[in-house]
């Protein structure tokens, strides 16, 4: 197991939902964090600035993770501020509704840009620093990548792509002691679920989630922390969905 205190992490999508919960959890363990989102959220950033323990600091850099030029800037920020990078958590993303017949070509390509292409660029940029001491990267997949879901073809495909990307990166870079894993959350109560109707929520609890409750961002953050600490896990995908992927309808 790795003692995370004094390490440096980069968290994309780190001011909301699972990314924010992960940032808080890392800071609580004495990890310095570079937080990225497209736009600053001043109340959140003020909270994070005071959240570190044992001297841990949090710095923010705005940028669109779907743009290739963003990744090198984030890694450069980590090097400039902390002179190291040990943990990358790629939580940036967004919904991509539509079937193959009604999603626009532009939205199809945008889904790949924000979820898949961004991961490629982020790993390439972070690789030199991760390889110095060995490090970890955690990708945010989804339970939707594990079973078919109606009306979200692009989202399912890009999230499934991340599972194989984690395996490929883990296999290619294991000799450098770089570990890459995925987490696949189910229904987690975050802003991502804001459009869910009450009828859909009741159906999820009654018929889709065996544990009968929604997850919280902190549940997923706890798993991400474990994957960052445990240095004998790589190339794996962990569902965290209350059992939903066993019986998704």
N, C-alpha and C positions, 0 to 999 in steps of 0.2 A: 504494500500500500504506500501511496505517495503522500507526504505531508504537504498540503497545498499552501501553507502559510509562506508568504514572501514571493509566491509565483505571480505571473502576470497572465491575464486572460483578455481575450477580445470577444465581445458579444455583439453580434448584429441583431437588429430588431430588439435592442436591449432596453427600451423605455416603455414597453407595453407587454402584457400577457406573460407568456412563458419566458421570454427574454428578460423581462424586468424581474421576475421571480428568481431567475438564475443569477442575475447580476447581484441582487440582494444576498443570495445564499453564498456567492463567492466572496463578497465583501465581508460577510460575517465570519468567514474562515481566514481572513487576513490576506486575501488575494487582491492585488491591484487589478483594476478593470478598465479597459478602453471600451466605451459603450458607443454603439453606432445606431443611428436611425436616420430616416430621411430628413426629419425636422426636429429641433429641440423642443422638449416639453419642460418648461422652466420649473414648475412645481416638483416634477419627478427628479430633475437634475439636482435641485436643491436638497431633496431628501437623500439622494445617493451620495452627494458630497459629504453628508454627515454620517453615512452608514458604515464606513469602514471601521475595522478594529485593528489594533496593534499596528497602527500606522498605514494601513491599506488606504489607497486613494482610488478615486474614480474620475476619469476624464472622458469628455464627450467629443465626438467628431461626427458632424452631419455628413451624409452622403447616401446616394441611392445604390444599394447593393447590386442592383441589376446592371449597373454600368461598369464595364471592365476597369475603368480608371480608379474606381473607388477602393478596391482591395489593396493596391500598393500604398495608398495614402493611409489606410487604417494600420497597416503593419508598420509603416514608417512612424506613425504616431506612437505605437507601443514601444518601438526602439528608442525614440527620442525621449519619451517620458520615463521609461522603466528599464531600458537597455536589455530587454528580454521578452520572449513570448512563449508561454508554456501550454496554454489552453485556448482553443478556438471553439466557440459555440455559435453555430450559424442558425439563428432563429428568425431571420428576416424572411418574409413571405407574405402571401395573401391569397384570398379565394380566387377561383377561376371557374365560375359556373358555366354550364352549357353542355349540350350534346355535340357530337361530331358534326351534326347538321346545322346547328344554330350558333355555335361559338364562332366569332369572327377570326379570320386568319391572324389579325393583329393581336387579339387576346390570347390566341394559342401560342404565338411566338413570345409574348410578354410573360406567360407562365413559365416557359423554359428559361427566359432571361433571369427572372428573379429567384427561381428555385435551383435550376441545374447549372446554367452557365456561371452564375455567381459563385457557386461552390467550387467550380473548376478554377476560376480566377483567384478566389480567396485562398485555396490550398497552395497554388503556385506562388502566391505572394508570401504566404506565411511559412512555406517550407524551409527556407534557410534558417530562420530562427527556431522553428520546431526541431530541426535536426541537430542543433547545437547541444541540447541537453536531453533530447527525447521529449515528446509532448503528445497532446491528444487533441483531436477534433471531433466534435459531436454535431451530427446533422439532424435536423428536425424533419422527419418523414411524417407519416400519418397512418392511422388505422385504415383510412381510405385506400392506402396503397396495398393493403393485405387482402381485401375483399372488394367485390364490385359494389358500387354505389350509383344510384341514378343521377343523371344530369350533371356530372362533374368530370367529364372525360379528361380534360387537360390536367386538372388537379390530381387525379388518380395517377396519371402517367408520370407526371414530374415527381411526385412523391415516391412512386415506385422506383424511378430512376435513381433516387438518392440512396436507396438500399443497396443497389449494385455498385454505385459509385463508392460507397463506404467500403464494400468488400474489395474493390479494385485498388483503392488507395491504400487500404490496410495491407493488402498482400504485397504491393510494390514497395512499400516503405517500412515494412516491419524490421528490416535489418538496421534501419536508422532509429529504431525504437520510437517511431511515430505510430500512435494508435488512432484508428478512425472507427467510430461507431455511429449508429442511428438510434434515435428513439422515435416511436410511432404512437403519438397520443391519440386518444379517442375524443370523446366529448369533454372538453375542458372549458370551464366557465371563464372565458376571456372575451375581450372585445370582438374577436373573430366570430363568436357565436351570437353577436348582438341581434342579427336579423332572424334568429330562430323564433318561430311562433310558439305560443304556450302549448298549442296542440302537439307540435312536434316534440317539445320538451317532455310532455307527459308520455308520449309514445316511447321516447328513448328510455325513460325510467321504467316503464311498465314492460316493455317488450324487447328492447335492444341491449340493455346493459344489465348483465346478470347480477351485479352488485347493487343495482337499483339506485345509483346516485351518480351525479356528474363529478368529474375530477376537478381539482383546483390547480392553478399554475404551480403552486409550491410542491405538489405531488411530482410533477414532471421535473422541476428543478432539482429535487432530491435525487432522482435517478441520474440526471446529468452530472451532479456532483460525484456520485458513486462511480460513474464511468471515468471521470477525471482522476479520481483517487486510485482506482484499481488498475494496476499496470500489467495485468495478465488477461485483459479482455480487449479484443480488437476484431474488427470485421463483422460485428454482430448488430442485429436489430432487435430492440426490446419494445414490445407492445405495452402500453400503459393506458388501458382503456376500460377497466372494470370488467373485462371479459367480453367486450363487445365484438371483437374480431372473431370470436368463436361462433357467433350467431348473427352476424350483420345481415339486415334485410333492407 
